[in-house]
Amino acid sequence: MLRLLGSHYHFRRTIPHALRPLLGRTEISLSLQTNSKRVARERAAGLYARTGQFFSKAKVMYEDASPEELRKLIALYQDIMRDTDRMIKSEDERVKAERTYEQARFYFDKMQSLKQLQEFIKISNEGMDRLMAGFKKLHATATKDRLRNATEKAMLREQITNLSNIVVSIKSAAQETQAAFTPVQAEDSSVSTAARKPPSNPKKKTAPTITEMADQFIYRDKTRSPGIIRDTGKTIGLFVEAFGDRPVDQITGGIAGEFRNMLFALPSTHGKHKNSPGIHDAILRAREQELETLSGKTVKNHFSRLSALWGHLVQREIVASNPWAGWTYDVTQKIDRRDWTDRELAQLSSARWTSTTTSLRSYVGLITIALYTGMRLGELCNLRTQDIVTVNGIRCFHVRPHPEENWSPKTAAGTRLIPLHSHLLQWGVLDLVQEGEHYLFPDLNPSARGRGTDFAQAFSKFKKRLGLPETVTFHSFRHTVSTKLRNQSGNIRELWIDTLLGHEASHRSQGTTTYTSGIAVQNLQQVVEALDYPTFHIPLPSF
């Protein structure tokens, strides 16, 4: 705000007359409140000290205190209350002034944008008028030119007519755009809502809305995971709350840019509590309280979900372009995940699991199987007892979709066979299969975010309690497996490693794209057996 006031001279020179009274009153109010932020803490500290003084005096008073002592105590209390009221009033005035100033600045920026748009349309219209005049002249020339035969003349006239129609269409669209962007006037609180005239001819909706398209191409898609559907719903919800359920052909790059700015101004905790305020109130609170806002990675994820939806719309020519593609994001704060070290794995082996939401047996089973398979947490938590199969005499985990439970691996390559490591068999992995249980880890609580959410949170807290860094997570088990396998000196092919981990093939040759499914399970067993962890071993707890 102080930065805005520092450059207000240039702002005053260019601001429209319609907004100057509003801004003038605001600047006067702001000039009286410029130092309020600086002195607010000093006043609060002073009041705190005086309040302490009041209670100290009251505490040492005896029941037989004199009337004069009581009057002084009451006077001190009244003085503290007056100062408190004055401070609150001053802070309210400052906040109100800042809001009014921001509103005036918003209307000014909007009017400047509209002015530039009108000037551009004016220049475009003049250029198209000249172009049309040239077409007419060319048409007349082609008609009178006796050096060309009749067929050539007809073809030339047809081409000129087509070009003329294109120019007319462009000019008509430009005029419609100009009519749609009527100048925005600053709202005056003295003018009632009823006095404002509604548009005489509101623009007719020409395409389905964003929620209708999300329902058709995302929510109803059975091949998408519940997590993608859930996260896309959150992104669509934020957009609709900010801009309304707009027809998709009316969502432009300008709107995408405004939404991007709003996301970067949104508190990082928004939506994580049941009573979260609306998006506009949340942004205002984040600005006033200087709260941490969404990271570049989170904003990028929101735009990626919208861009994926627009891919369907562009392909079907429902819209002409994708306004969510091509944006840049600051993701420098991303924490790079790394592998587990032998020392950290030894620390896990000796630490006592203390969570009450996930049993010790499930904890030990999840991290041990993760180290000897490289499976993702979601794949582990959704393993069923029937997913332990025998192929060519080799026991394997079969990671595959569960359509009846609305779950599937992250990618198509995620459906795969993973031979059981000899260490897992000796360790007792088959003892995890319990009679009558559907899942291998039945005590994991299902939730809207998927099975294993409670375990993920418990493991994160457990890791912090042990003093382990943020750069190692449960997903680091998968990194560790990948690193160990790719550093092996044996005859292990890269394609076999990708297949075991459920990665898309690194080399997109015909052989890898067509015959990947034909990799022998014996080759995958050779890959698995290359894993070894000399510092890690936790016995499987009994029931």
Secondary structure, 3 states (H helix, E strand, C coil): CHHHHHCHHHHHHHCCCCCHHHHHHHHHHHHHHCCHHHHHHHHHHHHHHHHHHHHHHHHHCCCCCCHHHHHHHHHHHHHHHHHHHHHHHHHHHHHHHHHHHHHHHHHHHHHHHHHHHHHHHHHHHHHHHHHHHHHHHHHHHHHHCCCCCHHHHHHHHHHHHHHHHHHHHHHHHHHHHHHHCCCCCCCCCCCCHHHCCCCCCCCCCCCCEHHHHHHHHHHCCCCCCHHHHHHHHHHHHHHHHHHCCCEHHHCCHHHHHHHHHHHHHCECCCCCCCCCCCHHHHHHHHHHHCCCECCHHHHHHHHHHHHHHHHHHHHCCCCCCCCCCCCCCCCCCCCCCCCCCHHHHHHHHHCCCCCCCCCHHHHHHHHHHHHHHCCCHHHHHCCEHHHEEEECCEEEEEECCEHHHCECCCCHHHCEEEECCHHHHHHCHHHHCCCCCCECCCCCCCCCCCCCHHHHHHHHHHHHHCCCCCCCCCHHHHHHHHHHHHCCCCCCCHHHHHHHHCCCCCCCCHHHHHHHHHCCHHHHHHHHCCCCCCCCCCCCCCC
